[in-house]
Amino acid sequence: MVKEYFSIPNLMGYFRILMIPVFLYLYSYADSPEDFFAAFVILGISLLTDFFDGKIARKFHMVTDFGKILDPVADKLTQGSLAIAVLLRYPMMKVFLVVFLLKECYMSLMGLYVIKKKHVRKGAQWFGKITTGVVDVGIMLLLLAPNLPAAAADVLILIMIAFMIFSLVNYIRFYHGILTTPDEKL
């Protein structure tokens, strides 16, 4: 059991979580292009470990139930932290954060309910992965362009919000499908 918590992919998940305060510190105090670049490098390292932890887990048969929980938690903590950091520069991120929190709360509660009710653990779905990618790229663009005109930033933020709503609607349908499917067909 202990081995499950300390597998290489899970260690990479812990590392991603530990990178959050480093990034937030660097970004919060950034006042030059070099400072913003340093924050972006930390973020880039975090995103690379996110990419490789899943690849390693699947290739070397290190997929664990704990890892299936840790990876999305690390994703959401990273995304939420990035959104808060960007909120310092772009007020429209308040709307983003509200939608983000609603979506994540729904998904967490329904995920737990489905596990309890149907004993089914499903990983991220394609629409969730696409949304995560769009949000990651959108926030990275906002991070790389700290002086982006407000109108351009607002359009980018609205695109991210639209993808999150798309993902939420699809997760509602996904969980409804699981809950209404007879147990013997799951």
Buried (B, 14 or more C-beta within 10 A) or exposed (E): EEEEEEBEBBBBBBBBBEBBEBBBEBBEEBEEEEBBBBBBEBBEBBBEBBEBBBEBBEEEEBBBEBBBBBBBEBBBEBBBBBBBBBBEBBEBBEEBBEBBEEBBEBBEEBBEEBEEEBEBEBEBEEBBEBBBEBBBBBBBBBBBBBEBEEEEBBEBBBBBBEBBBBBBEBBBEBBEEBEEEEEEEE
